[in-house]
């Protein structure tokens, strides 16, 4: 019975990785729904949950399939944060205020 359970878990892992790869957009982000526009919140949520699985020992960062998904997602998040920060600086110049507010 344990062997069948391990086989089932392996199959579910491959299916999950494949679904995530299919849903991840070329820019590294994930949409709310298939075919949708990338979304920072959903991408962050997916990466956060992958991090929890790594922390629990349920998966490894050394797995090449996961590492591609993670590195693309982190690149997307880095770029999104930078874009929002640049926009914030422009808005501060335009409307006033400072970064310490």
N, C-alpha and C positions, 0 to 999 in steps of 0.2 A: 504494500500500500504506500509506503514511503517513496519508493521508486516512481510510482505513478504520480504522486504529489510533486516530486521534484521535476518530472517531465512537464507537468501541467504548468508549474511556476516558470520554467524556462520558456515555454511557448508563450505564456502571457507577457513575459518580459520582452521577447522579440516583437510581439504584436504591439505593445505599448511604445517601444522605441520607434517602430515603423510608423505608427500613427503620429507621434510627435514630429518625426522628420517630415512627414507629408504636410503637416499643418504649420510648421515653422516656415516663415516667409524668407525670401533671399536676403533681406536685411537683418535677419536674426530674430525679429519680433514674432509674436504669436497674436493672431486675431481672436476676437470673441467667438466668432463662428467661422467655419471653413469658407474660404473665399473672401473673407472680410479684410478690413484694413488692420495693420499692426496696432497693438495696444500696449502701452507701457504697463498698466495694471495687470493685465493677464500674463504678460511675459514675466513680470516680477513674481507673480503668484506661482507660476510653473517652476521658475528657477528656485524659489524659496522651498517648494515642496521637494524638488530634487535634492536640495541641500539637506533637508530633514532626513530623506532616505539615506543619504551618504552618512550623515551623523549617526543614524541608527544601525549602520552596517548592512543595510539591505541592498546596497549597490556600491560600486567603487568609481572614483573619479578616473581611475586608470583605464576603464572600459572605453575603447575608442569611439563606440557609438554614442555613449553619453557625453564624452568630452567634446565631440563636435557640436552637439546640441547646446551644451553649457557655454562653450567659448563663443559661439555665434550669438547666443542670448545675452551674454555679458557684454559683448561688443555693442550690441544694439542698445542695452541699458546705458552704457557709458556715453554713447553718442546722444541719446535722448536727454540725459542729465546735462550734458554740455550744451545742447541746443536750448534747453530751458534756462540755464544759467546765463547764456548770452542774451536771450530775450529779456530776462530779468534786468540785466545791466542796461539794456536799451530803454526799457520801460522806466527805470529809475532816472535816467538822464532826461527822459521825456516828461515824466510826471512828478519827479522829485522823490525824495526819500534817500535811504542809504541801505547798504547790505546788512548793517547791524540791526535794522528794525525787525 
